[in-house]
Amino acid sequence: MRGHDYLDREIETATLKAIQKLQEAELARQLDYLFSRSLFYQDKFRSAGVRRKDFRKLGDLARFPFTSKQELRESQTAHPPLGRHIAADWRNVIRVHSSTGTTGKPSFVGITRRDARMWTRLTARSFYTQGCRKTDTVVHAAGLTLFVAGLTSKDAIESIGAVFVPLGTGASEKALTMIPFLGANAMHCTPSYASYFADYVRREAAIEPRELGLKKLFCGAEPGAGIPAVRTKLQEDFGARVTEGLGNADMAPIIFSECPEQAGMHFNGPDFVVAEVIDPDTEESLPIEAGVTGELVYTSLQRECVPLLRFRTRDRVTVLGTSCPCGRTGFRLRCVGRTDDMLIVLGVNVFPSAVRDVVSGFHPRTTGEIQILLEGPGPKVVPPLRVVAECSGPPSANDELKDEIERKIRATLVVPASVELVPAGTLPRYEMKGQLVRQLSRDKV
């Protein structure tokens, strides 16, 4: 199976030249559509001084303006329900999803029937890359309603031929009995929930999580499953292979996912999305090659309802390579974190997930659970960076471990840290996305 099994071989193993040719043709059609159908982009193009004829080849995309999440929110507020960037007739919209950003205000995304088919195929391709097969029974331990990856994951997993079990969130008690009863061998969830559920199984059933029989964990919605120490712990807990996926609520539910090599997430959707990596400060496009770190930017292809051009995701990623033993040619990356979550300590950018990565590296002496304590709202933090970390033994016997972690954070992240060790199980566990940062000033309100 490894290296020779694909859902869409022609796309997944295509040469760079073939992909560029395909994307140039599809992007030309998408631009025609935007220039003729999107009032939002007609205004943006006019303000930026770009015309349709300015695009002739893929490299010309850099001449066009970026789109921000804030622009989309403002567009929807001024022109409900889907904003001025809707490019399809409302009567052709078949479904509306929403996501809540850092403001908590819902942002809505509509799809047409054609958009839904595209989302389903891309998501199925991503699950298949992770190892989902028609012989699997997959428990979906994530949102199923307005969450963009809910219904689409259902359609995608069913299209592969696997059994889809819509468990949803907040149903750990049901999962405990349902998984062995149905013989489920796979689970789709956040890495935070997988960690939470492992503790829940031990506490409520007095058994080891691996006794449930899960063999595959398809993780996503937050960084974590790709962090070596976090992945190792989850795999040891469940006796399952852990892979991760990455998507975007405004673009597509899953766009990148790991193959069984577990060497970074492959770009799975070159026929549906153009992916760029840019320097978030200079906004210059960066080469897609190993070692490059920047912000992911997406452009829709074949999108009808709300096509987006050069949409800034705020996902900070590192490119790991452009080839893989599995035979897929989509470049591989790891998501480092979100620029929205980034902290600044003495002028150095620090991602909470990177702090967790350092602490997790001390497993089994640490559990990998952390919380960063802030006096104010950030992103600027007065040093040292305060980190609470769970240790496996008594904290009083771990002065040496505390010093080791502080030195490792300084050496790896180049910032001073003050680490407080607490017993395992002290920090909260989360059934959806984990919360790595706690703002103390809010606790006092």
The 8 nearest C-alpha neighbors of each residue, nearest first, counted from 0:
[[1, 4, 3, 2, 5, 325, 130, 259],
 [2, 0, 3, 325, 4, 259, 260, 324],
 [325, 1, 3, 326, 4, 324, 0, 327],
 [4, 2, 1, 0, 5, 325, 326, 8],
 [3, 5, 0, 2, 1, 6, 8, 325],
 [6, 4, 8, 7, 3, 128, 11, 127],
 [5, 7, 124, 8, 127, 4, 128, 123],
 [8, 6, 5, 9, 10, 11, 124, 12],
 [7, 9, 11, 5, 10, 12, 6, 13],
 [10, 8, 7, 12, 13, 11, 5, 6],
 [11, 9, 13, 8, 12, 7, 270, 269],
 [10, 12, 8, 327, 9, 13, 7, 328],
 [11, 13, 327, 328, 10, 9, 8, 326],
 [14, 12, 10, 9, 11, 17, 18, 328],
 [15, 13, 17, 16, 18, 12, 328, 19],
 [14, 16, 18, 17, 19, 13, 328, 20],
 [15, 17, 19, 14, 18, 20, 13, 21],
 [16, 18, 20, 14, 15, 19, 13, 21],
 [19, 17, 21, 15, 20, 16, 22, 14],
 [20, 18, 22, 16, 21, 17, 23, 15],
 [19, 21, 17, 23, 18, 22, 16, 24],
 [22, 20, 18, 24, 19, 23, 17, 25],
 [21, 23, 25, 19, 24, 20, 26, 18],
 [22, 24, 26, 20, 57, 21, 25, 56],
 [23, 25, 27, 21, 22, 26, 20, 28],
 [26, 24, 22, 28, 27, 23, 300, 29],
 [27, 25, 29, 23, 28, 24, 22, 30],
 [26, 28, 30, 24, 25, 29, 23, 31],
 [29, 27, 31, 25, 26, 30, 32, 24],
 [30, 28, 26, 32, 31, 27, 300, 25],
 [31, 29, 33, 27, 32, 28, 26, 34],
 [32, 30, 28, 34, 29, 33, 35, 27],
 [31, 33, 29, 30, 35, 34, 36, 28],
 [34, 32, 30, 37, 36, 35, 31, 29],
 [35, 33, 31, 32, 41, 36, 30, 37],
 [34, 36, 32, 33, 31, 37, 41, 38],
 [37, 35, 86, 33, 32, 34, 38, 87],
 [38, 36, 86, 33, 39, 40, 84, 41],
 [39, 37, 41, 40, 83, 42, 84, 36],
 [40, 38, 84, 83, 37, 42, 41, 43],
 [41, 39, 43, 42, 37, 38, 44, 33],
 [40, 42, 38, 44, 43, 39, 34, 37],
 [41, 43, 45, 40, 39, 44, 46, 38],
 [44, 42, 40, 46, 45, 41, 47, 39],
 [45, 43, 47, 49, 41, 46, 42, 40],
 [44, 46, 48, 42, 43, 47, 41, 49],
 [47, 45, 43, 44, 48, 42, 49, 41],
 [48, 46, 44, 45, 49, 43, 64, 63],
 [47, 49, 45, 46, 44, 50, 43, 63],
 [50, 48, 44, 47, 45, 53, 63, 51],
 [51, 49, 53, 52, 48, 44, 45, 54],
 [50, 52, 53, 54, 49, 30, 34, 31],
 [51, 53, 54, 50, 55, 49, 27, 30],
 [54, 52, 51, 50, 55, 49, 59, 62],
 [55, 53, 59, 52, 56, 51, 60, 27],
 [56, 54, 53, 59, 52, 57, 27, 23],
 [55, 57, 58, 59, 54, 23, 60, 27],
 [56, 58, 59, 23, 60, 19, 55, 22],
 [57, 59, 60, 56, 61, 62, 55, 54],
 [60, 58, 61, 54, 57, 62, 56, 55],
 [59, 61, 62, 58, 63, 57, 54, 56],
 [60, 62, 59, 63, 58, 284, 64, 283],
 [63, 61, 60, 59, 64, 49, 53, 54],
 [62, 64, 61, 60, 49, 65, 47, 44],
 [65, 63, 47, 66, 62, 309, 43, 44],
 [64, 66, 309, 310, 67, 308, 311, 63],
 [65, 67, 310, 309, 311, 308, 64, 70],
 [68, 66, 70, 69, 311, 310, 65, 71],
 [67, 69, 71, 70, 72, 66, 311, 310],
 [68, 70, 72, 67, 71, 73, 74, 66],
 [71, 69, 73, 67, 68, 72, 74, 66],
 [70, 72, 74, 68, 69, 73, 75, 67],
 [73, 71, 69, 75, 74, 70, 76, 68],
 [72, 74, 76, 70, 71, 75, 77, 69],
 [73, 75, 82, 71, 77, 72, 76, 83],
 [82, 76, 74, 79, 78, 72, 81, 77],
 [77, 75, 73, 74, 78, 79, 72, 82],
 [76, 78, 74, 75, 73, 79, 82, 83],
 [77, 79, 82, 75, 76, 83, 74, 80],
 [80, 78, 75, 82, 81, 76, 77, 74],
 [79, 81, 82, 75, 78, 107, 76, 77],
 [82, 80, 79, 75, 85, 107, 108, 83],
 [75, 83, 81, 78, 74, 79, 84, 80],
 [82, 84, 39, 85, 74, 78, 38, 75],
 [83, 85, 39, 82, 37, 305, 86, 38],
 [86, 84, 305, 83, 304, 87, 82, 81],
 [85, 87, 37, 36, 304, 305, 84, 303],
 [88, 86, 304, 303, 85, 89, 91, 92],
 [87, 89, 90, 91, 86, 92, 304, 85],
 [88, 90, 92, 91, 87, 85, 304, 93],
 [89, 91, 88, 92, 93, 87, 111, 94],
 [92, 90, 89, 88, 111, 93, 87, 112],
 [93, 91, 111, 89, 90, 110, 94, 109],
 [92, 94, 111, 112, 110, 91, 95, 109],
 [95, 93, 110, 109, 92, 96, 111, 112],
 [94, 96, 109, 108, 110, 107, 97, 93],
 [97, 95, 145, 108, 107, 147, 146, 109],
 [98, 96, 107, 106, 145, 108, 105, 146],
 [97, 99, 106, 105, 100, 146, 107, 248],
 [100, 98, 105, 103, 104, 106, 101, 97],
 [99, 101, 103, 102, 98, 104, 105, 106],
 [100, 102, 103, 99, 104, 339, 340, 105],
 [103, 101, 100, 104, 99, 105, 106, 69],
 [104, 102, 99, 100, 101, 105, 98, 106],
 [103, 105, 102, 99, 106, 100, 101, 98],
 [106, 104, 99, 98, 97, 103, 107, 100],
 [105, 107, 97, 98, 99, 72, 104, 108],
 [108, 106, 97, 96, 81, 105, 95, 109],
 [107, 109, 96, 95, 97, 249, 106, 110],
 [110, 108, 95, 94, 304, 96, 92, 107],
 [111, 109, 114, 304, 92, 94, 115, 93],
 [112, 110, 92, 114, 93, 113, 91, 304],
 [111, 113, 115, 114, 93, 116, 110, 92],
 [112, 114, 116, 111, 115, 117, 303, 110],
 [115, 113, 111, 117, 110, 112, 116, 302],
 [114, 116, 112, 118, 113, 117, 119, 110],
 [117, 115, 119, 113, 114, 118, 120, 112],
 [116, 118, 114, 120, 115, 119, 121, 113],
 [119, 117, 115, 121, 116, 120, 122, 251],
 [120, 118, 155, 116, 122, 117, 121, 151],
 [119, 121, 123, 117, 122, 118, 124, 116],
 [120, 122, 124, 118, 123, 119, 117, 268],
 [121, 123, 125, 119, 124, 253, 120, 155],
 [124, 122, 155, 120, 126, 125, 121, 119],
 [125, 123, 121, 127, 122, 126, 6, 120],
 [124, 126, 122, 128, 123, 127, 256, 121],
 [127, 125, 129, 123, 128, 131, 124, 122],
 [126, 128, 131, 130, 124, 129, 125, 123],
 [127, 129, 258, 125, 126, 130, 124, 257],
 [130, 128, 258, 126, 127, 257, 131, 242],
 [129, 131, 127, 128, 132, 126, 259, 258],
 [130, 132, 127, 126, 129, 135, 133, 128],
 [133, 131, 134, 135, 161, 130, 159, 127],
 [132, 134, 161, 160, 135, 159, 131, 162],
 [133, 135, 132, 161, 136, 160, 162, 131],
 [136, 134, 161, 133, 132, 137, 184, 162],
 [135, 137, 162, 183, 184, 161, 185, 163],
 [136, 138, 185, 163, 186, 164, 162, 135],
 [137, 139, 186, 164, 140, 187, 185, 166],
 [138, 140, 187, 165, 166, 141, 164, 186],
 [141, 139, 167, 188, 166, 168, 187, 138],
 [142, 140, 167, 168, 188, 139, 143, 187],
 [141, 143, 167, 149, 146, 168, 144, 140],
 [142, 144, 149, 150, 146, 167, 141, 145],
 [143, 145, 146, 142, 149, 150, 96, 147],
 [144, 146, 96, 97, 147, 143, 98, 149],
 [145, 147, 149, 144, 148, 142, 143, 96],
 [148, 146, 149, 96, 252, 248, 145, 151],
 [147, 149, 252, 151, 152, 146, 150, 253],
 [150, 148, 143, 152, 146, 151, 147, 142],
 [149, 151, 153, 152, 143, 148, 154, 144],
 [150, 152, 154, 153, 148, 149, 119, 155],
 [153, 151, 155, 149, 150, 154, 148, 156],
 [152, 154, 150, 151, 156, 155, 157, 163],
 [153, 155, 151, 157, 152, 156, 158, 119],
 [156, 154, 123, 119, 152, 158, 157, 153],
 [155, 157, 159, 158, 153, 154, 161, 152],
 [156, 158, 160, 154, 159, 161, 155, 153],
 [159, 157, 155, 160, 156, 154, 123, 161],
 [160, 158, 156, 157, 133, 161, 132, 155],
 [159, 161, 133, 157, 158, 156, 162, 132],
 [160, 162, 133, 135, 157, 159, 156, 134],
 [161, 163, 136, 137, 135, 157, 164, 160],
 [162, 164, 137, 136, 153, 138, 165, 157],
 [163, 165, 138, 166, 139, 137, 162, 136],
 [166, 164, 139, 167, 163, 138, 140, 143],
 [165, 167, 140, 139, 164, 138, 170, 168],
 [168, 166, 140, 141, 142, 165, 143, 139],
 [169, 167, 141, 170, 140, 142, 166, 430],
 [168, 170, 171, 430, 167, 140, 172, 141],
 [169, 171, 173, 168, 172, 174, 167, 166],
 [170, 172, 174, 173, 169, 175, 196, 199],
 [173, 171, 175, 174, 170, 176, 169, 203],
 [172, 174, 170, 171, 175, 176, 177, 166],
 [175, 173, 171, 177, 172, 176, 178, 170],
 [174, 176, 172, 173, 177, 171, 178, 200],
 [177, 175, 174, 173, 178, 179, 180, 172],
 [176, 178, 174, 180, 179, 173, 175, 181],
 [177, 179, 183, 181, 180, 174, 176, 182],
 [180, 178, 182, 181, 211, 177, 176, 183],
 [179, 181, 177, 182, 178, 176, 183, 175],
 [182, 180, 183, 178, 179, 177, 136, 176],
 [181, 183, 179, 180, 178, 184, 136, 212],
 [184, 182, 136, 178, 181, 185, 137, 179],
 [183, 185, 213, 214, 136, 212, 182, 135],
 [186, 184, 215, 137, 213, 216, 214, 183],
 [185, 187, 138, 216, 137, 139, 217, 188],
 [188, 186, 217, 139, 140, 218, 216, 138],
 [189, 187, 218, 140, 141, 192, 186, 190],
 [188, 190, 218, 219, 192, 191, 220, 431],
 [191, 189, 193, 192, 224, 218, 223, 194],
 [192, 190, 194, 189, 433, 193, 432, 429],
 [191, 193, 430, 195, 189, 194, 190, 431],
 [194, 192, 190, 196, 195, 191, 197, 189],
 [193, 195, 191, 197, 192, 196, 190, 198],
 [196, 194, 192, 198, 428, 193, 197, 191],
 [195, 197, 199, 193, 198, 194, 192, 200],
 [196, 198, 194, 200, 199, 195, 208, 193],
 [197, 199, 201, 196, 195, 200, 202, 194],
 [200, 198, 196, 202, 197, 201, 203, 195],
 [201, 199, 197, 204, 203, 198, 202, 208],
 [200, 202, 205, 206, 198, 199, 204, 207],
 [201, 203, 199, 200, 205, 204, 198, 206],
 [204, 202, 200, 199, 201, 205, 206, 172],
 [203, 205, 200, 206, 201, 202, 199, 175],
 [206, 204, 201, 202, 203, 200, 207, 199],
 [207, 205, 201, 204, 208, 200, 210, 202],
 [206, 208, 209, 210, 201, 200, 205, 236],
 [209, 207, 237, 210, 197, 211, 236, 200],
 [208, 210, 237, 238, 211, 207, 212, 236],
 [209, 211, 208, 212, 207, 206, 237, 213],
 [212, 210, 209, 179, 208, 213, 178, 237],
 [211, 213, 210, 209, 184, 214, 179, 183],
 [214, 212, 184, 185, 211, 215, 239, 237],
 [213, 215, 239, 184, 185, 240, 212, 238],
 [216, 214, 185, 240, 239, 213, 241, 217],
 [215, 217, 241, 186, 185, 218, 187, 240],
 [216, 218, 187, 242, 243, 186, 241, 215],
 [219, 217, 243, 189, 188, 190, 187, 216],
 [218, 220, 244, 189, 243, 221, 245, 188],
 [221, 219, 189, 245, 222, 432, 218, 246],
 [220, 222, 219, 223, 432, 189, 190, 245],
 [223, 221, 334, 224, 336, 335, 352, 225],
 [222, 224, 226, 225, 190, 221, 229, 352],
 [223, 225, 230, 226, 190, 243, 229, 218],
 [224, 226, 223, 227, 230, 243, 222, 333],
 [225, 227, 223, 229, 224, 228, 230, 356],
 [228, 226, 230, 229, 225, 231, 224, 356],
 [227, 229, 231, 359, 230, 360, 226, 232],
 [230, 228, 232, 226, 231, 227, 224, 233],
 [229, 231, 227, 233, 224, 228, 232, 226],
 [232, 230, 228, 234, 229, 233, 227, 235],
 [231, 233, 235, 229, 234, 230, 236, 228],
 [234, 232, 236, 230, 235, 231, 237, 229],
 [235, 233, 239, 231, 238, 237, 236, 232],
 [234, 236, 232, 238, 233, 237, 231, 239],
 [237, 235, 233, 234, 208, 238, 209, 232],
 [238, 236, 209, 208, 239, 234, 235, 233],
 [237, 239, 209, 234, 235, 236, 214, 240],
 [240, 238, 214, 215, 234, 237, 213, 241],
 [239, 241, 215, 234, 214, 216, 242, 238],
 [242, 240, 216, 215, 239, 234, 217, 230],
 [243, 241, 217, 257, 218, 129, 216, 261],
 [244, 242, 218, 219, 224, 256, 257, 217],
 [243, 245, 256, 219, 255, 253, 218, 257],
 [246, 244, 255, 253, 254, 219, 256, 220],
 [247, 245, 253, 252, 254, 251, 255, 248],
 [246, 248, 250, 251, 249, 252, 253, 245],
 [247, 249, 250, 147, 251, 252, 98, 246],
 [250, 248, 247, 108, 251, 307, 252, 305],
 [249, 251, 247, 248, 299, 252, 297, 246],
 [252, 250, 247, 253, 246, 248, 118, 249],
 [253, 251, 246, 148, 247, 147, 248, 122],
 [254, 252, 246, 245, 122, 251, 255, 244],
 [253, 255, 246, 267, 268, 245, 266, 251],
 [256, 254, 266, 245, 265, 264, 244, 267],
 [257, 255, 244, 264, 265, 125, 243, 245],
 [258, 256, 264, 129, 242, 263, 261, 243],
 [257, 259, 129, 128, 260, 261, 256, 130],
 [258, 260, 261, 129, 257, 130, 1, 242],
 [259, 261, 258, 262, 325, 257, 324, 323],
 [262, 260, 259, 257, 263, 258, 242, 264],
 [263, 261, 260, 257, 264, 331, 258, 319],
 [262, 264, 332, 331, 333, 257, 261, 265],
 [263, 265, 257, 256, 331, 332, 255, 333],
 [266, 264, 331, 255, 329, 256, 330, 267],
 [265, 267, 255, 329, 330, 268, 254, 331],
 [268, 266, 255, 254, 265, 329, 125, 269],
 [267, 269, 271, 270, 272, 254, 266, 121],
 [270, 268, 272, 271, 273, 267, 18, 266],
 [269, 271, 268, 272, 22, 300, 21, 10],
 [270, 272, 300, 268, 269, 301, 299, 273],
 [273, 271, 299, 300, 269, 298, 268, 270],
 [272, 274, 298, 297, 269, 299, 275, 271],
 [275, 273, 297, 296, 272, 298, 295, 276],
 [274, 276, 296, 295, 277, 297, 273, 284],
 [275, 277, 295, 294, 293, 285, 284, 296],
 [278, 276, 284, 285, 294, 293, 283, 282],
 [277, 279, 282, 293, 283, 280, 281, 294],
 [280, 278, 282, 277, 294, 281, 293, 283],
 [279, 281, 278, 282, 283, 277, 293, 294],
 [280, 282, 283, 278, 279, 277, 284, 285],
 [283, 281, 278, 279, 280, 277, 284, 294],
 [282, 284, 281, 277, 278, 285, 279, 61],
 [285, 283, 277, 276, 278, 282, 275, 286],
 [284, 286, 277, 276, 283, 287, 278, 291],
 [287, 285, 288, 284, 291, 276, 275, 277],
 [288, 286, 285, 318, 291, 276, 289, 330],
 [289, 287, 286, 291, 320, 318, 290, 321],
 [288, 290, 320, 319, 318, 291, 287, 321],
 [289, 291, 318, 319, 317, 288, 292, 320],
 [290, 292, 318, 317, 289, 288, 293, 287],
 [293, 291, 317, 316, 318, 290, 315, 294],
 [292, 294, 278, 277, 315, 276, 316, 279],
 [295, 293, 315, 277, 276, 314, 279, 313],
 [294, 296, 276, 314, 312, 275, 315, 311],
 [295, 297, 311, 275, 310, 309, 274, 312],
 [298, 296, 274, 310, 309, 273, 275, 272],
 [297, 299, 308, 309, 273, 272, 307, 310],
 [300, 298, 272, 307, 306, 302, 308, 271],
 [299, 301, 271, 272, 302, 29, 25, 26],
 [300, 302, 271, 29, 303, 299, 25, 114],
 [303, 301, 306, 300, 299, 114, 304, 305],
 [304, 302, 87, 305, 306, 86, 114, 301],
 [303, 305, 87, 86, 110, 85, 111, 109],
 [304, 306, 85, 86, 84, 303, 307, 109],
 [307, 305, 302, 299, 303, 304, 308, 86],
 [308, 306, 299, 298, 310, 305, 309, 66],
 [307, 309, 298, 310, 299, 66, 65, 306],
 [310, 308, 65, 298, 297, 296, 66, 311],
 [309, 311, 66, 297, 296, 308, 65, 67],
 [312, 310, 296, 67, 313, 66, 309, 295],
 [311, 313, 314, 296, 295, 310, 294, 297],
 [314, 312, 338, 337, 311, 294, 315, 339],
 [315, 313, 337, 312, 294, 295, 336, 316],
 [316, 314, 294, 336, 293, 335, 337, 334],
 [317, 315, 334, 335, 333, 292, 293, 294],
 [316, 318, 292, 333, 332, 291, 319, 290],
 [317, 319, 332, 289, 291, 290, 320, 331],
 [320, 318, 289, 332, 331, 290, 317, 263],
 [321, 319, 289, 331, 330, 322, 318, 288],
 [320, 322, 330, 331, 328, 329, 288, 323],
 [323, 321, 328, 320, 330, 327, 324, 326],
 [322, 324, 325, 326, 327, 328, 321, 320],
 [323, 325, 326, 2, 322, 260, 327, 1],
 [2, 326, 324, 323, 327, 1, 3, 260],
 [327, 325, 324, 2, 323, 12, 328, 3],
 [328, 326, 12, 11, 325, 329, 323, 322],
 [327, 329, 12, 322, 330, 11, 326, 321],
 [330, 328, 266, 265, 327, 267, 331, 321],
 [331, 329, 321, 265, 266, 320, 328, 322],
 [332, 330, 265, 264, 263, 320, 319, 318],
 [333, 331, 318, 319, 263, 264, 317, 316],
 [332, 334, 317, 263, 316, 335, 264, 318],
 [335, 333, 316, 336, 315, 222, 317, 332],
 [336, 334, 316, 315, 333, 222, 352, 317],
 [337, 335, 315, 334, 350, 314, 352, 222],
 [338, 336, 314, 339, 340, 313, 315, 341],
 [337, 339, 341, 313, 340, 314, 315, 336],
 [340, 338, 337, 341, 313, 101, 314, 336],
 [341, 339, 337, 338, 342, 350, 336, 351],
 [340, 342, 350, 338, 339, 349, 348, 378],
 [343, 341, 378, 349, 348, 379, 350, 377],
 [342, 344, 379, 348, 347, 378, 346, 380],
 [343, 345, 347, 380, 346, 379, 382, 342],
 [346, 344, 347, 343, 382, 414, 381, 380],
 [345, 347, 344, 343, 348, 379, 414, 342],
 [348, 346, 344, 343, 345, 349, 414, 413],
 [349, 347, 343, 342, 341, 346, 344, 350],
 [350, 348, 342, 341, 343, 347, 351, 412],
 [349, 351, 341, 353, 352, 336, 342, 340],
 [352, 350, 354, 353, 435, 355, 349, 341],
 [351, 353, 355, 350, 354, 356, 336, 335],
 [354, 352, 356, 350, 351, 355, 357, 335],
 [355, 353, 351, 357, 356, 352, 358, 350],
 [356, 354, 352, 358, 353, 357, 359, 369],
 [355, 357, 353, 359, 354, 358, 352, 226],
 [358, 356, 354, 360, 355, 359, 353, 408],
 [357, 359, 355, 360, 356, 361, 367, 354],
 [360, 358, 367, 356, 228, 361, 357, 362],
 [359, 361, 357, 358, 228, 362, 356, 367],
 [360, 362, 359, 364, 365, 358, 363, 357],
 [363, 361, 365, 364, 360, 359, 366, 367],
 [362, 364, 365, 361, 366, 391, 359, 390],
 [365, 363, 362, 391, 361, 390, 366, 392],
 [366, 364, 390, 362, 363, 391, 367, 361],
 [365, 367, 368, 389, 390, 362, 391, 363],
 [368, 366, 359, 365, 358, 369, 355, 362],
 [369, 367, 366, 389, 388, 426, 355, 370],
 [370, 368, 388, 387, 355, 367, 435, 389],
 [369, 371, 435, 387, 436, 386, 372, 437],
 [370, 372, 386, 436, 385, 437, 435, 387],
 [373, 371, 437, 385, 438, 436, 386, 370],
 [374, 372, 438, 375, 439, 437, 371, 376],
 [373, 375, 439, 440, 438, 372, 376, 380],
 [376, 374, 373, 377, 440, 438, 439, 380],
 [375, 377, 438, 378, 373, 374, 440, 379],
 [378, 376, 379, 375, 380, 342, 373, 343],
 [377, 379, 342, 343, 380, 341, 376, 340],
 [380, 378, 377, 343, 342, 344, 381, 376],
 [381, 379, 344, 343, 377, 382, 378, 342],
 [380, 382, 383, 344, 379, 384, 345, 374],
 [383, 381, 384, 380, 344, 415, 345, 416],
 [382, 384, 416, 415, 417, 385, 381, 414],
 [383, 385, 416, 382, 417, 415, 386, 380],
 [386, 384, 417, 372, 371, 416, 383, 418],
 [387, 385, 371, 418, 370, 417, 419, 372],
 [386, 388, 419, 370, 369, 418, 420, 371],
 [389, 387, 369, 420, 368, 421, 419, 386],
 [388, 390, 421, 423, 422, 420, 365, 366],
 [391, 389, 365, 422, 423, 392, 364, 366],
 [390, 392, 364, 365, 423, 366, 422, 389],
 [391, 393, 390, 394, 422, 364, 396, 397],
 [392, 394, 395, 396, 422, 397, 391, 390],
 [395, 393, 397, 396, 420, 421, 392, 422],
 [396, 394, 393, 397, 398, 420, 392, 421],
 [397, 395, 394, 393, 398, 392, 399, 400],
 [396, 398, 400, 394, 399, 395, 401, 393],
 [399, 397, 401, 400, 396, 402, 395, 394],
 [398, 400, 402, 397, 401, 403, 396, 404],
 [401, 399, 403, 397, 402, 398, 404, 364],
 [402, 400, 398, 404, 399, 403, 418, 405],
 [401, 403, 405, 399, 400, 404, 406, 398],
 [402, 404, 400, 406, 401, 405, 407, 399],
 [403, 405, 407, 401, 406, 402, 408, 400],
 [406, 404, 402, 408, 407, 403, 416, 409],
 [405, 407, 409, 403, 404, 408, 410, 402],
 [406, 408, 404, 410, 409, 405, 411, 403],
 [409, 407, 411, 405, 412, 410, 406, 404],
 [408, 410, 413, 414, 406, 415, 407, 412],
 [409, 411, 407, 413, 408, 412, 406, 414],
 [412, 410, 408, 409, 413, 407, 357, 414],
 [411, 413, 408, 409, 414, 410, 349, 354],
 [414, 412, 409, 410, 411, 408, 415, 347],
 [413, 415, 409, 412, 416, 344, 408, 347],
 [416, 414, 383, 409, 384, 382, 413, 417],
 [417, 415, 384, 383, 405, 385, 418, 414],
 [416, 418, 385, 383, 384, 386, 405, 419],
 [417, 419, 386, 387, 385, 401, 416, 405],
 [420, 418, 387, 386, 388, 421, 417, 401],
 [419, 421, 388, 394, 389, 387, 390, 418],
 [420, 422, 389, 394, 390, 388, 425, 419],
 [423, 421, 389, 390, 425, 424, 394, 393],
 [422, 424, 389, 425, 391, 390, 421, 366],
 [423, 425, 426, 422, 389, 427, 428, 421],
 [426, 424, 423, 422, 421, 427, 389, 428],
 [425, 427, 424, 428, 368, 369, 389, 370],
 [428, 426, 429, 425, 424, 368, 434, 433],
 [429, 427, 195, 426, 430, 191, 433, 194],
 [428, 430, 433, 431, 191, 192, 195, 432],
 [429, 431, 192, 195, 191, 169, 432, 428],
 [432, 430, 429, 192, 189, 191, 433, 141],
 [433, 431, 191, 429, 189, 221, 434, 430],
 [432, 434, 191, 429, 435, 431, 428, 430],
 [435, 433, 436, 432, 437, 370, 429, 428],
 [434, 436, 370, 371, 433, 351, 369, 437],
 [437, 435, 371, 370, 434, 372, 438, 351],
 [438, 436, 372, 371, 439, 373, 370, 435],
 [439, 437, 373, 440, 441, 374, 372, 375],
 [438, 440, 442, 374, 441, 373, 437, 372],
 [441, 439, 443, 442, 438, 374, 375, 444],
 [442, 440, 444, 439, 443, 438, 375, 437],
 [441, 443, 439, 440, 444, 438, 437, 374],
 [444, 442, 441, 440, 439, 438, 374, 375],
 [443, 441, 442, 440, 439, 438, 375, 374]]
